[in-house]
Structures are given as structure tokens and as C-alpha cells.
Amino acid sequence: MKYLLLCMAFLSVACGGKQQDYRKAEDALDAGREFINSKLQGDFSKATFYILPNEKNTGILQEMERSYRKMNREGRQQWRTASINIQEVKDLNDSITVIYFQNSSDKLADTIYVVKQKGDWLVDIGKKE
């Protein structure tokens, strides 16, 4: 019986969710940066931690992950080594911020909305201007 409890305790620690290790974003810019970097690194578990949890955002993130996984090794490596170039951070109000950015790999202009919900800053990737 003790052996069984010990094994169960070990498995719960070993298989514990990685999300616990992610730190909450301190502000909108922090949430946006963490999300963008996680996406570039291919760490979609971490990117999930920083998105506003709803069906639309989850679907968009899953499509981003599929596209990332379809890239060849060189393409994924270029994304992993890319830097984030933030063009502008615009506070629409005290709970919504828009971040205009591009990454150094594809240099395409992009926009994300970061919202404060229940005290947490989260990225709403489903919202566009």
C-alpha cells in the first residue's frame, strides 16, 4: 500500500501540468511579449497560458500550431531565433491594450489585443481591428 501511494505521488509530480511554472503577466506588454515569444519558440502550451480562454482563441492557436508544425526544420529554427520588434503599444483604456509588432524572421506587421480580465492580462488573438 505504501509503495502504491509513493508511486502515485511520484507520478502526480512527474506528470504535473507545466502551466504551473508560467508566471502571470505583470502588465499588457508583458503578456503580449510572453505570448509572441512562446509562439515563436513553438511552445504552444505556454502560449495557451497567455491567451484569453475561449473557443475562438483556442481554435486560432491550434491553427497556428498546425502551421508551425508543417514548417521544415530550418523554418522553425528561424522562428526560434527571431526577435520581437514592437512598433507601438496603445492603451485603449485601463483594460485593453493593442500591441503592433513584427518578428525579425518574416517582418510581417501584426497586431494583438491584450485584455485585463479578473486581474489577469491575457492576449485575445481572435480580436482584430
WOBEL-V257022 format. One record per pair of residues at least 24 apart in sequence whose C-alpha atoms are under 10 Angstrom apart, sorted by the first residue. I is the first residue (numbers start at 1). J is the second residue. D is the distance in whole Angstrom. If there is no record, write none. Layout:
BEGIN
i:I j:J d:D
i:I j:J d:D
END
This chain:
BEGIN
i:17 j:45 d:10
i:18 j:45 d:8
i:18 j:46 d:8
i:18 j:49 d:10
i:19 j:45 d:7
i:19 j:46 d:7
i:19 j:47 d:10
i:19 j:48 d:9
i:19 j:49 d:7
i:19 j:50 d:10
i:20 j:46 d:10
i:20 j:49 d:9
i:21 j:46 d:9
i:22 j:46 d:7
i:22 j:47 d:10
i:22 j:49 d:8
i:22 j:50 d:9
i:23 j:49 d:9
i:23 j:50 d:10
i:24 j:49 d:9
i:24 j:50 d:8
i:24 j:120 d:7
i:24 j:121 d:8
i:24 j:122 d:9
i:25 j:50 d:8
i:25 j:120 d:7
i:25 j:121 d:6
i:25 j:122 d:8
i:26 j:119 d:10
i:26 j:120 d:8
i:26 j:121 d:7
i:27 j:95 d:10
i:27 j:97 d:10
i:27 j:114 d:9
i:27 j:115 d:10
i:27 j:116 d:9
i:27 j:119 d:10
i:27 j:120 d:8
i:27 j:121 d:6
i:27 j:122 d:9
i:28 j:89 d:9
i:28 j:91 d:9
i:28 j:94 d:10
i:28 j:95 d:9
i:28 j:96 d:8
i:28 j:97 d:6
i:28 j:98 d:9
i:28 j:99 d:9
i:28 j:113 d:9
i:28 j:114 d:6
i:28 j:115 d:7
i:28 j:116 d:8
i:28 j:120 d:9
i:28 j:121 d:6
i:28 j:122 d:7
i:28 j:123 d:8
i:29 j:86 d:10
i:29 j:89 d:8
i:29 j:90 d:10
i:29 j:97 d:8
i:29 j:98 d:9
i:29 j:99 d:7
i:29 j:114 d:8
i:29 j:121 d:9
i:29 j:123 d:10
i:30 j:114 d:10
i:30 j:121 d:8
i:30 j:122 d:10
i:31 j:114 d:7
i:31 j:115 d:9
i:31 j:116 d:10
i:31 j:120 d:9
i:31 j:121 d:6
i:31 j:122 d:6
i:31 j:123 d:7
i:32 j:86 d:10
i:32 j:97 d:9
i:32 j:98 d:9
i:32 j:99 d:7
i:32 j:100 d:10
i:32 j:101 d:10
i:32 j:111 d:10
i:32 j:112 d:7
i:32 j:113 d:8
i:32 j:114 d:7
i:32 j:115 d:10
i:32 j:121 d:9
i:32 j:122 d:8
i:32 j:123 d:6
i:32 j:124 d:10
i:33 j:84 d:8
i:33 j:85 d:10
i:33 j:86 d:9
i:33 j:99 d:9
i:33 j:101 d:10
i:33 j:123 d:10
i:34 j:123 d:10
i:35 j:112 d:10
i:35 j:122 d:9
i:35 j:123 d:7
i:35 j:125 d:10
i:36 j:83 d:10
i:36 j:84 d:8
i:36 j:101 d:9
i:36 j:102 d:10
i:36 j:103 d:9
i:36 j:112 d:9
i:36 j:123 d:10
i:37 j:79 d:9
i:37 j:80 d:8
i:37 j:81 d:10
i:37 j:82 d:9
i:37 j:83 d:8
i:37 j:84 d:7
i:37 j:103 d:9
i:38 j:80 d:9
i:39 j:64 d:8
i:39 j:65 d:8
i:39 j:68 d:9
i:39 j:79 d:9
i:39 j:80 d:9
i:40 j:68 d:9
i:40 j:76 d:8
i:40 j:77 d:9
i:40 j:78 d:9
i:40 j:79 d:5
i:40 j:80 d:5
i:40 j:81 d:8
i:40 j:82 d:7
i:40 j:83 d:9
i:40 j:84 d:9
i:40 j:103 d:9
i:40 j:105 d:10
i:41 j:68 d:10
i:41 j:76 d:8
i:41 j:77 d:9
i:41 j:78 d:10
i:41 j:79 d:7
i:41 j:80 d:5
i:41 j:81 d:8
i:41 j:82 d:9
i:42 j:68 d:7
i:42 j:69 d:8
i:42 j:76 d:8
i:42 j:77 d:10
i:42 j:79 d:8
i:42 j:80 d:7
i:43 j:80 d:10
i:44 j:68 d:10
i:47 j:123 d:9
i:48 j:122 d:10
i:48 j:123 d:9
i:49 j:122 d:8
i:49 j:123 d:9
i:50 j:114 d:9
i:50 j:120 d:9
i:50 j:121 d:8
i:50 j:122 d:5
i:50 j:123 d:6
i:50 j:124 d:9
i:51 j:114 d:9
i:51 j:115 d:9
i:51 j:121 d:9
i:51 j:122 d:5
i:51 j:123 d:4
i:51 j:124 d:6
i:51 j:125 d:7
i:51 j:126 d:10
i:52 j:114 d:9
i:52 j:115 d:8
i:52 j:116 d:9
i:52 j:117 d:8
i:52 j:120 d:9
i:52 j:121 d:9
i:52 j:122 d:5
i:52 j:123 d:6
i:52 j:124 d:5
i:52 j:125 d:8
i:52 j:126 d:9
i:53 j:122 d:9
i:53 j:123 d:9
i:53 j:124 d:8
i:54 j:124 d:9
i:54 j:126 d:9
i:55 j:126 d:9
i:56 j:124 d:9
i:56 j:125 d:8
i:56 j:126 d:6
i:56 j:127 d:9
i:57 j:123 d:9
i:57 j:124 d:7
i:57 j:125 d:6
i:57 j:126 d:5
i:57 j:127 d:9
i:58 j:124 d:10
i:58 j:125 d:9
i:58 j:126 d:9
i:59 j:125 d:10
i:59 j:126 d:9
i:60 j:125 d:7
i:60 j:126 d:7
i:61 j:125 d:8
i:61 j:126 d:9
i:75 j:105 d:9
i:77 j:105 d:10
i:78 j:104 d:9
i:78 j:105 d:6
i:78 j:106 d:9
i:79 j:103 d:8
i:79 j:104 d:8
i:79 j:105 d:6
i:79 j:106 d:8
i:80 j:105 d:9
i:81 j:105 d:8
i:82 j:106 d:9
i:82 j:107 d:10
i:85 j:109 d:10
i:86 j:110 d:10
i:86 j:111 d:10
i:87 j:111 d:10
i:89 j:113 d:10
i:95 j:119 d:9
i:95 j:120 d:10
i:95 j:121 d:8
i:96 j:121 d:9
i:96 j:122 d:10
i:96 j:123 d:10
i:96 j:124 d:10
i:97 j:121 d:10
i:97 j:123 d:9
i:98 j:123 d:10
i:98 j:124 d:10
i:98 j:128 d:10
i:98 j:129 d:9
i:99 j:123 d:10
END
